[in-house]
Amino acid sequence: MIRIAAAAALLVLAAPASAAGAVHKCKSADGQVHYSQQPCPASAEGEVLRVQPPATPVEPAAEDNRKSLDERIAAATDPVIKAQLQLEKQRCELAMTQLQRYADAPYLVEKHEDGTERQLSEKESEAAREKLRQQIESRCK
């Protein structure tokens, strides 16, 4: 489901902002759903979704900020908004996993492009943990 919504979001974002277009939602005989800018083949059940790209980034309504991320995903009807929220949830989960790894590690290491590593000081390690905590607080509402 995430892939379908993400594909729809990519189709919308890939289209030029000035060209409000149509996205074709095609359902094959085996039940798979595909999104395309091309009309559905005759063998597939099709539906045309009219998409108007937003002029400005979509901000959640004030009452949406009080809802959890899962509640906002469940309530989203626009496939693009739903895909954006699902990506945000994945980023949230990634940040929480990384913070747990940081907490379990005896020390943190900074890796350089040339393959060398440097152990972070306790102050640098705590700054990295704090940065992740702030990301979690902002993303995981």
C-alpha positions in Angstrom: 0.0 0.0 0.0 2.9 2.4 0.8 4.4 1.7 -2.6 1.2 2.5 -4.4 0.7 5.8 -2.5 4.3 6.7 -3.0 4.1 6.0 -6.7 1.1 8.2 -7.0 3.0 11.0 -5.1 5.9 10.6 -7.4 3.7 10.8 -10.5 2.2 14.0 -9.2 5.5 15.5 -8.2 7.1 14.6 -11.5 4.6 16.5 -13.5 5.3 20.2 -14.2 3.8 22.4 -11.5 2.0 24.5 -14.1 0.3 21.5 -15.8 -2.6 20.3 -13.8 -3.0 16.8 -15.1 -4.7 13.5 -14.8 -3.4 10.4 -13.2 -4.9 7.1 -14.4 -5.5 4.5 -11.7 -5.5 1.1 -13.4 -6.6 -2.1 -11.7 -5.5 -5.3 -13.5 -7.5 -8.5 -13.5 -5.4 -10.0 -10.7 -6.2 -7.0 -8.5 -2.9 -5.0 -8.7 -3.3 -1.3 -8.8 -1.0 0.9 -10.9 -0.8 4.7 -11.4 0.2 6.2 -14.7 -0.1 9.3 -16.8 -1.1 7.1 -19.7 -4.6 5.7 -20.1 -5.2 2.2 -18.7 -5.0 -0.7 -21.1 -8.3 -2.2 -22.3 -7.7 -5.3 -20.1 -7.6 -3.2 -16.9 -10.3 -1.4 -15.0 -9.5 2.3 -15.0 -10.3 5.5 -13.2 -9.0 9.0 -14.0 -7.9 11.1 -11.0 -7.7 14.8 -11.6 -4.7 16.2 -9.7 -4.1 19.9 -9.0 -0.6 20.4 -7.5 -0.7 22.7 -4.5 0.6 26.2 -5.0 2.3 26.1 -1.6 3.3 23.2 0.6 0.3 21.7 2.3 0.2 22.5 6.0 -2.0 20.3 8.2 -4.9 22.0 9.8 -4.5 23.1 13.4 -6.7 20.3 14.6 -4.6 17.8 12.6 -1.5 18.7 14.7 -3.3 17.3 17.7 -3.8 14.0 16.0 -1.2 11.3 16.0 0.6 10.5 12.8 -1.3 7.2 12.5 -4.6 9.0 12.9 -3.7 11.5 10.3 -2.6 8.7 7.9 -5.9 6.9 8.5 -7.9 10.1 7.9 -6.1 11.2 4.8 -8.2 10.9 1.6 -5.7 12.5 -0.8 -3.2 9.8 -2.0 -0.4 12.4 -2.2 -1.0 13.6 1.4 -1.3 10.0 2.6 2.0 9.2 0.9 3.7 12.2 2.5 2.5 11.2 5.9 3.6 7.6 5.4 7.1 8.8 4.5 7.1 11.0 7.5 6.2 8.0 9.7 9.0 6.0 8.2 11.5 8.9 8.9 10.1 8.9 12.5 10.6 5.2 12.9 14.1 5.4 11.5 15.1 8.2 13.9 13.7 6.2 16.8 15.7 3.1 15.7 18.9 5.2 15.3 18.4 6.8 18.8 18.1 3.3 20.3 21.3 2.3 18.5 23.1 5.4 19.8 21.9 4.5 23.3 23.1 0.9 23.1 26.6 1.8 21.6 29.5 2.2 24.0 30.7 5.1 21.8 29.8 6.8 18.5 32.0 7.0 15.5 32.2 9.5 12.7 33.0 7.9 9.3 34.8 9.9 6.7 34.6 9.5 2.9 38.2 8.3 2.7 37.3 5.4 5.0 38.9 6.7 8.2 36.9 6.9 11.4 37.0 9.1 14.5 35.5 8.4 17.8 33.2 11.2 18.9 33.7 12.8 22.3 31.0 12.4 24.9 29.9 16.0 24.2 29.6 15.3 20.5 27.8 12.0 21.1 25.3 13.7 23.3 24.8 16.4 20.7 24.0 13.7 18.1 21.5 12.1 20.5 19.9 15.4 21.2 19.6 16.1 17.4 17.8 12.8 17.0 15.5 13.5 20.0 14.5 16.8 18.3 13.8 15.0 15.0 11.6 12.5 16.8 9.7 15.2 18.7 9.0 17.1 15.4 8.3 14.1 13.2 6.5 11.7 15.5 3.6 13.8 16.7 
